[in-house]
Amino acid sequence: MTAPLSAPLDIGFDYTRSVGPVLGRFVNGLRERRIEGVRGSDGRVHVPPVEYDPVTAAPLDEFVTVAAEGTVVSWTWMAKPLEGQPLQRPFAWALIRLDGADTTLLHAVDVCHDAIHTGLRVRVRWADELVGHIRDIAYFVPADSPDTELTEPPPPVAKRDEGAPVSVVITPVHLHYQHSVSPEESRYLRALGEGRLIGQRCPACEKVYIPPRGACPTDSVPTTDEVELPDTGTVTTFCIVNVPFLGQRLKPPYVAAYILLDGADIAFLHLVLGCDASEVRMGMRVRAAWKPREEWWTSLENISHFEPSGEPDMPYESFAHHL
């Protein structure tokens, strides 16, 4: 039996948020090596500051400057640091209560495993370049550590115009997986590498699923029968994309549509090109536009898009149960 397909899956994006007046004051203070919290109605000082009182839900605006030194309240050990973390050698993640604060701040502590403990006194080690971001605090070190330069540079963050207040914080996010697919999906993907579209039929209800499923969601029985399908189908529902976004490969407007292949009982999402976006409609007949053979691999991306086939539209009743 051929082994299921497996491949790395890397997901990355820049998490971007506006900071507003409360977090804005916090990150702009960090750029000046100043840590600020906010006082709640019960007198507690929250660091990082919160926008609304946890007790009354009222907006908070009484800012309080706290110390850059504090106490470890709890911690966990990071034996194998991950990409993008504050340090690339073993370190501790810790909840730190800064002097003058009543809540804790989560950050890294550069310390050996034998030295980290609840109650440890720590202080901020500032980044060499301050930009108005939580990573202006490079990490914490034991309070009695000598003042030295950073032993390794912190992960990069977006730079700001010098002197301009920070209003937006950008944090890169990256996730790495080893993704494996089922035997049924593996056969489907290998067939795509040969220019074929295959699905699986439920022996009970005879519905054909593409991409294949190992079991029928309707009858809960294995989908044992393999079915080869044509590359023609019908648009069931669609969306005209008009809004640009980061990483977009096509210039708006364009259409993302659910395509119900002839002989299938479930539609899948793909692009519809080859005509004006305003001409796409429910019931439109389309055909796959395959990429050149030398670009094929085990992916639905082998089909560049679907385009109108020129056939008459299908009546609504023919796909009404597949929306």
Secondary structure, DSSP 8 states (H G I E B T S, - for coil): -----EEEEEEEEEEEEE-HHHHHHHHHHHTTT-EEEEE-TTS-EESS--SB-TTT--B---EEEE-SEEEEEEEEEESS--TTSS-SS-EEEEEEEETT-SS-EEEEE---TTT--TT-EEEEEE-SS--SSGGGEEEEEETTS-----SS---------TT----EEEEEEEEEEEEE--HHHHHHHHHHTTT-EEEEE-TTT--EESS--SB-TTT-SB--EEEEE-SEEEEEEEEEE-S--TT--S-SSEEEEEEEETT-SS-EEEEE-SS-GGG--TT-EEEEEE--GGG--SSGGGEEEEEE-------GGGTGGG-
